[in-house]
Structure formats: C-alpha cells, structure tokens
Amino acid sequence: MKKHAPFDNTYNKKGSAGIFLLLILMVAGGAIWFAKNRDDLPTVKLELPGLPAITLSTARTCKLPVTYKVGKYDERFKISEATFRRSVTEAINRWQKESGTEMFTESGTREPIRINLVFGERQRETEMLASLGLSIDQSKASFEKTRKTYESLKTAYASTAAAYERSVENFEALQQAHNDRIAYWNERGGAPKKEFEALKSAEETLQAQSNTLEERRQALNKEVATLNQLAGVLNQMAKQLNLEVEQYNTGGAGVRNEFEAGVYQEDGSGKRINIYAFENADKLTDVLTHELGHALGLEHNDNAASVMYRLNEGQNQKIVSSDIAALKVKCPDLK
C-alpha cells in the first residue's frame, strides 16, 4: 500500500516573503474595494496569517438625503393632486423637523422612491367603514365598536329581508290571480272592453310593484356586501389582536389577510411607496410618515405611540425619541 507523507502546515521559508507581500496587496486592494462598496455589504472580519485581525464595518447605512418623486395620482380618492403633494411634503417635514436634518429631496441624482396612490378594494372598504362612522383601528375598543355595528346591521338586515320575502309572496299571489283572470277570458274569446281595461291597469300596477321589489332586492344585496366586508374586517382585527372569537361569515367574499393602508417596496423594478387607503388628508399624511420611515430603513416596533408601530395604519402615532435613535443607528452621520 502506498504511504502518504504527513501534512506539513508550515510555511515554505523560501517563499514566505512573497506570500506576505501578496497578502498585503490583497488587504490593500480589498480595503479600497470595501471603501467603495461598504454600504451594500454585510459586516465582515478578516483574519490573515501574520497580520492583526481587521473588522470592516460594511453594514448598509442610509444615504441622505433620500431622493423621491410624487408618482401616480388617482382622483377616485376624492382629494386633489395638490392635497396629495401637500401631504407628502408634510410627512417629509415631520421627519426633518424631528431629526434636524434634510432627509429627503426631490432633485437628487440617485434613483428616486416613487410615491403613488393606488385605488382599489382597500379604499372602497375604508370609505364603507367611514360611512358607518367606523375606522380601521387596531384596538379592542375599535373591535367592539365594529362588532356592535355588525350585529346591529345584521339584525336590521334580517328584519328587512323577512319583510321583502313577505312582499314577494304577496306579489306572486297577485300575479297568479292576474294570470288566472287573463286565462279565463282567453278561454272565452277575449275580455269585454271594461274588463280588458281593468286587466291592463292591474298589469301596470304589478309591473310597478315588480320594479319596487327589484330595487329592494338590490338594496338587500348591498347590505349583504357590507355585512360580508364587516365580517372580514372583524376577522382581521381579531387575528391582529389575538382575540379568541369565532370567525365571522364573510359569505365567501375575498378579504385581505391584513390591514395595509400603504407599503414600501424595493425590488428589481425600483423603489416605491404605494398608498392604498386613507379616510382624509390628515390620515394620508400619517400613513405617508410611516412608509417614509421604512424608506429610511426603519422597521416596525412594539411602541404603540411610535409612528413605526407594527399595527400603525394612520392612527395619529408620532415620531418619538426611539424612532430617531433607531434612525441614528441606520444613519451614523445623523447628529
């Protein structure tokens, strides 16, 4: 059997000077490269033979000011474009006032964060809640208020639906009697003029009743849609608040899994803030303030008073000292 020489972990003395010089060049070149790219790399520690350990702080830090542009505007939100822009400016001013630094600019050279209004089901739901005197608020008190509204509307719907069913039954009986009269006279070759006029008048009355019943049916369908939406909201709130309650029947309606008035996104197609729902201009400013915090690199927290609170959906939270402290960690140059 062939024998293998034992592994020699010693340096080749003759070539050690060359290796040492190569390591110096590697470290020097690496330091230059890291200096240019440190904002995009994780922290690393270099340990090379014969050299002291070098820790390179390469964690991503914010680059101020952040460039932004006001993007898509949708008039279906029922605010003017000028109001939209004012809310963006006000949200930016909040961060700059609390930090004492220019945090955002609309004329920077970096790729901008585009701020968009995106109209859809979330805003329709918000408007529905507002029409009932409700708002999306992640609190047990808000859950109870929404639950009571739901139960009240459900009771009212049951009463209205029962009355509608009785009206339908009455209409069908009248319609059947009318059809029987028509059949009776048809078997006799036609109705006399007086009877014909009576049948014609009865048919017009039945048509008017049919139109009214159709309007009531459509109104009931709207009530069902509202109840289904409220049921979805209650299920979402119960999940967020960790409440042990029975699931409310949404009637199979598609419902969001979580409340999301806005979102900050960063991917291959760029950076953007999409705003999906708000009740008024003040709430829009609150949601924008929260999403701009994400644009600065801040994550959610558990401070209910903070604008970066994990359940914040534009509920008047403020930029607090812990937000600025977290911002200074992300932005070491921030004084």
C-alpha positions as CSV (number, residue, x, y, z in Angstrom):
1,M,0.0,0.0,0.0
2,K,1.3,3.4,-1.0
3,K,2.2,5.6,2.0
4,H,1.3,9.3,2.1
5,A,3.6,11.8,3.5
6,P,2.2,13.6,6.6
7,F,0.6,17.0,6.0
8,D,3.1,19.9,6.5
9,N,1.3,23.0,7.8
10,T,4.5,25.1,7.9
11,Y,5.3,27.9,5.5
12,N,7.9,27.4,2.8
13,K,10.5,29.7,4.3
14,K,11.9,30.5,0.9
15,G,8.6,31.8,-0.4
16,S,7.3,33.4,2.8
17,A,8.3,36.9,1.8
18,G,6.4,36.7,-1.4
19,I,3.3,35.3,0.3
20,F,3.5,38.1,2.9
21,L,3.7,40.7,0.2
22,L,0.8,39.2,-1.7
23,L,-1.3,39.3,1.5
24,I,-0.5,42.9,2.0
25,L,-1.6,43.7,-1.6
26,M,-4.8,41.7,-1.1
27,V,-5.7,43.5,2.1
28,A,-4.9,46.9,0.5
29,G,-6.9,46.1,-2.6
30,G,-9.7,44.7,-0.5
31,A,-9.8,47.8,1.7
32,I,-10.1,50.1,-1.4
33,W,-12.9,47.9,-2.8
34,F,-14.7,47.8,0.5
35,A,-14.5,51.5,0.9
36,K,-16.3,51.9,-2.3
37,N,-18.9,49.3,-1.7
38,R,-19.3,49.1,2.1
39,D,-22.9,50.4,2.0
40,D,-24.1,47.3,0.2
41,L,-22.3,44.6,2.1
42,P,-22.6,42.8,5.5
43,T,-20.1,43.3,8.2
44,V,-17.0,41.0,7.8
45,K,-13.9,40.2,9.8
46,L,-10.6,39.4,8.1
47,E,-8.1,37.2,9.9
48,L,-4.9,36.6,7.8
49,P,-1.8,34.8,9.0
50,G,0.9,37.1,10.4
51,L,-1.5,40.1,10.4
52,P,-3.7,41.6,13.0
53,A,-7.5,40.9,12.6
54,I,-9.3,43.6,10.6
55,T,-13.0,44.3,11.1
56,L,-14.7,46.0,8.2
57,S,-18.0,47.7,9.1
58,T,-19.9,47.3,5.9
59,A,-23.5,47.2,7.1
60,R,-25.9,49.1,4.8
61,T,-26.3,52.6,6.0
62,C,-28.7,55.3,4.8
63,K,-27.5,57.8,2.2
64,L,-29.1,61.2,2.9
65,P,-31.0,62.9,1.5
66,V,-33.2,60.2,0.0
67,T,-34.4,61.2,-3.4
68,Y,-38.2,60.9,-4.1
69,K,-40.7,61.7,-6.7
70,V,-44.5,62.1,-6.5
71,G,-45.8,59.4,-8.8
72,K,-49.3,58.2,-9.7
73,Y,-52.3,60.2,-8.6
74,D,-55.9,58.9,-8.7
75,E,-58.8,61.3,-8.4
76,R,-61.0,58.4,-7.2
77,F,-59.5,59.0,-3.8
78,K,-61.6,62.2,-3.7
79,I,-58.7,64.5,-2.9
80,S,-56.9,66.9,-5.3
81,E,-53.4,66.3,-6.6
82,A,-52.3,69.5,-4.8
83,T,-53.6,68.0,-1.5
84,F,-51.7,64.7,-2.2
85,R,-48.5,66.7,-2.7
86,R,-49.0,68.7,0.4
87,S,-49.4,65.5,2.4
88,V,-46.2,64.2,1.0
89,T,-44.4,67.4,1.9
90,E,-45.9,67.4,5.4
91,A,-44.8,63.8,6.1
92,I,-41.3,64.7,4.9
93,N,-41.2,67.8,7.1
94,R,-42.2,65.7,10.2
95,W,-39.0,63.6,9.8
96,Q,-36.8,66.5,9.0
97,K,-38.1,68.5,12.0
98,E,-37.5,65.7,14.5
99,S,-34.1,64.8,13.1
100,G,-32.9,68.3,12.4
101,T,-31.6,67.1,9.0
102,E,-32.6,67.2,5.4
103,M,-33.8,63.7,5.0
104,F,-35.5,63.8,1.5
105,T,-35.0,65.7,-1.7
106,E,-37.0,65.8,-4.9
107,S,-34.0,66.8,-7.0
108,G,-31.3,64.3,-6.1
109,T,-29.3,62.2,-8.5
110,R,-30.0,58.8,-7.0
111,E,-32.8,56.6,-8.1
112,P,-35.9,58.1,-6.6
113,I,-38.6,56.5,-4.4
114,R,-41.8,57.0,-6.3
115,I,-44.8,57.8,-4.1
116,N,-48.1,56.6,-5.6
117,L,-51.8,56.5,-4.9
118,V,-53.2,53.1,-5.8
119,F,-57.0,52.9,-5.7
120,G,-58.8,49.6,-5.2
121,E,-60.8,47.4,-2.8
122,R,-58.9,48.7,0.3
123,Q,-60.1,52.3,-0.3
124,R,-63.6,51.1,-1.0
125,E,-63.6,49.3,2.3
126,T,-62.2,52.3,4.1
127,E,-65.0,54.5,2.6
128,M,-67.6,51.9,3.6
129,L,-66.3,52.0,7.2
130,A,-66.3,55.8,7.2
131,S,-69.9,55.8,6.0
132,L,-70.8,53.8,9.1
133,G,-68.8,56.0,11.4
134,L,-66.0,53.4,11.7
135,S,-62.3,53.4,11.0
136,I,-59.6,50.7,10.9
137,D,-58.0,50.9,14.4
138,Q,-56.1,48.1,15.9
139,S,-57.6,48.3,19.4
140,K,-60.0,46.1,21.3
141,A,-62.3,49.1,21.8
142,S,-62.5,49.6,18.0
143,F,-63.1,45.9,17.5
144,E,-66.1,46.0,20.0
145,K,-67.5,49.1,18.2
146,T,-67.2,47.4,14.8
147,R,-68.7,44.2,16.3
148,K,-71.7,46.1,17.7
149,T,-72.2,47.8,14.4
150,Y,-72.1,44.5,12.6
151,E,-74.6,42.8,14.9
152,S,-76.9,45.8,14.6
153,L,-76.8,45.8,10.8
154,K,-77.2,42.0,10.8
155,T,-80.4,42.3,12.9
156,A,-81.7,45.1,10.7
157,Y,-81.0,43.1,7.6
158,A,-82.8,40.0,8.9
159,S,-85.9,42.2,9.6
160,T,-85.7,43.9,6.1
161,A,-85.1,40.5,4.4
162,A,-88.1,39.0,6.1
163,A,-90.3,41.9,5.0
164,Y,-89.0,41.6,1.5
165,E,-89.9,37.9,1.4
166,R,-93.4,38.6,2.6
167,S,-93.8,41.2,-0.2
168,V,-92.5,38.8,-2.8
169,E,-95.0,36.1,-1.6
170,N,-97.9,38.7,-1.8
171,F,-96.7,39.9,-5.2
172,E,-96.6,36.3,-6.6
173,A,-100.1,35.6,-5.3
174,L,-101.5,38.8,-7.0
175,Q,-99.6,37.9,-10.2
176,Q,-101.1,34.4,-10.2
177,A,-104.6,35.8,-9.7
178,H,-104.0,38.2,-12.6
179,N,-102.7,35.4,-14.9
180,D,-105.8,33.3,-13.9
181,R,-108.1,36.1,-15.0
182,I,-106.3,36.5,-18.3
183,A,-106.6,32.8,-18.9
184,Y,-110.3,32.8,-18.0
185,W,-111.1,35.5,-20.6
186,N,-108.8,34.0,-23.2
187,E,-110.8,30.8,-23.0
188,R,-114.0,32.8,-23.8
189,G,-112.5,34.5,-26.8
190,G,-111.4,37.7,-25.1
191,A,-112.5,40.1,-22.4
192,P,-115.1,42.8,-22.7
193,K,-113.7,46.3,-23.0
194,K,-114.3,47.2,-19.4
195,E,-112.7,44.0,-18.2
196,F,-109.8,44.5,-20.6
197,E,-109.1,48.0,-19.2
198,A,-109.2,46.6,-15.7
199,L,-106.7,43.8,-16.6
200,K,-104.4,46.4,-18.3
201,S,-104.5,48.6,-15.2
202,A,-103.8,45.6,-12.9
203,E,-100.8,44.7,-15.1
204,E,-99.3,48.2,-14.8
205,T,-99.7,48.0,-11.0
206,L,-98.0,44.6,-10.9
207,Q,-95.1,46.0,-13.1
208,A,-94.6,48.9,-10.7
209,Q,-94.6,46.5,-7.7
210,S,-92.1,44.3,-9.5
211,N,-89.8,47.3,-10.1
212,T,-90.0,48.2,-6.4
213,L,-89.2,44.7,-5.4
214,E,-86.2,44.7,-7.7
215,E,-84.9,47.9,-6.0
216,R,-85.4,46.4,-2.6
217,R,-83.5,43.2,-3.7
218,Q,-80.6,45.3,-4.9
219,A,-80.6,47.2,-1.6
220,L,-80.5,44.0,0.3
221,N,-77.6,42.7,-1.8
222,K,-75.7,45.9,-0.8
223,E,-76.5,45.2,2.8
224,V,-75.1,41.7,2.4
225,A,-72.0,43.0,0.8
226,T,-71.5,45.4,3.7
227,L,-72.0,42.7,6.2
228,N,-69.5,40.5,4.4
229,Q,-66.9,43.3,4.4
230,L,-67.5,44.0,8.1
231,A,-67.2,40.3,8.9
232,G,-63.8,40.3,7.1
233,V,-62.7,43.3,9.0
234,L,-63.7,41.7,12.3
235,N,-61.8,38.5,11.4
236,Q,-58.7,40.6,10.6
237,M,-58.9,42.6,13.7
238,A,-59.4,39.5,15.9
239,K,-56.3,37.9,14.3
240,Q,-54.2,41.1,14.8
241,L,-55.4,41.4,18.4
242,N,-55.1,37.7,19.2
243,L,-58.7,37.5,20.3
244,E,-60.2,34.1,20.7
245,V,-63.5,34.7,18.9
246,E,-65.5,32.7,16.3
247,Q,-64.8,33.5,12.7
248,Y,-67.4,35.8,11.2
249,N,-69.1,34.5,8.0
250,T,-67.8,36.6,5.0
251,G,-70.2,34.9,2.6
252,G,-67.2,33.7,0.6
253,A,-66.1,37.2,-0.2
254,G,-62.4,37.8,-0.9
255,V,-60.9,39.6,2.1
256,R,-57.4,40.9,2.8
257,N,-55.4,38.9,5.3
258,E,-54.1,42.0,7.0
259,F,-54.7,45.7,7.1
260,E,-52.4,47.5,4.7
261,A,-53.1,51.2,4.2
262,G,-49.7,51.6,2.5
263,V,-46.5,49.7,1.7
264,Y,-42.8,50.5,0.9
265,Q,-41.3,48.2,-1.7
266,E,-37.8,47.8,-3.1
267,D,-37.1,45.3,-5.8
268,G,-35.6,45.0,-9.3
269,S,-38.0,47.4,-10.7
270,G,-37.2,50.2,-8.3
271,K,-38.3,51.7,-5.0
272,R,-41.8,52.8,-4.3
273,I,-44.4,53.8,-1.7
274,N,-47.9,52.7,-2.6
275,I,-50.7,54.2,-0.6
276,Y,-53.9,52.1,-0.8
277,A,-56.3,53.6,1.8
278,F,-57.0,56.6,3.9
279,E,-60.0,58.4,5.3
280,N,-58.9,62.0,4.7
281,A,-55.8,64.2,4.1
282,D,-54.6,64.0,7.7
283,K,-54.7,60.2,7.7
284,L,-52.9,60.2,4.4
285,T,-50.1,62.2,5.9
286,D,-49.9,59.8,8.9
287,V,-49.6,56.8,6.6
288,L,-47.0,58.5,4.4
289,T,-45.0,59.3,7.5
290,H,-45.0,55.6,8.5
291,E,-43.9,54.5,5.0
292,L,-41.2,57.1,4.7
293,G,-39.8,55.7,7.9
294,H,-39.5,52.3,6.1
295,A,-37.8,54.2,3.2
296,L,-35.2,55.4,5.7
297,G,-34.5,51.8,6.7
298,L,-36.6,51.7,9.9
299,E,-38.5,48.5,10.8
300,H,-41.7,48.1,12.8
301,N,-41.6,48.3,16.6
302,D,-43.8,47.5,19.5
303,N,-44.2,51.0,20.8
304,A,-47.8,51.9,20.4
305,A,-47.0,55.6,20.5
306,S,-44.5,55.4,17.7
307,V,-45.2,56.2,14.0
308,M,-43.3,52.9,13.3
309,Y,-45.7,50.8,15.5
310,R,-46.3,47.4,13.8
311,L,-50.1,48.0,13.7
312,N,-49.9,51.6,12.5
313,E,-52.4,52.3,9.8
314,G,-52.6,56.1,10.2
315,Q,-53.8,56.3,13.7
316,N,-52.1,59.5,14.8
317,Q,-48.9,57.9,16.2
318,K,-45.9,60.3,16.4
319,I,-42.2,60.2,15.6
320,V,-40.8,59.5,19.1
321,S,-37.3,59.6,20.5
322,S,-36.9,55.8,19.9
323,D,-37.6,56.3,16.2
324,I,-34.8,59.0,16.0
325,A,-32.4,56.7,18.0
326,A,-33.1,53.8,15.6
327,L,-32.6,56.2,12.7
328,K,-29.2,57.3,14.1
329,V,-28.1,53.6,14.1
330,K,-29.0,53.4,10.4
331,C,-27.5,56.8,9.7
332,P,-24.3,57.2,11.7
333,D,-23.7,60.7,10.2
334,L,-27.0,61.9,11.6
335,K,-26.3,64.3,14.5
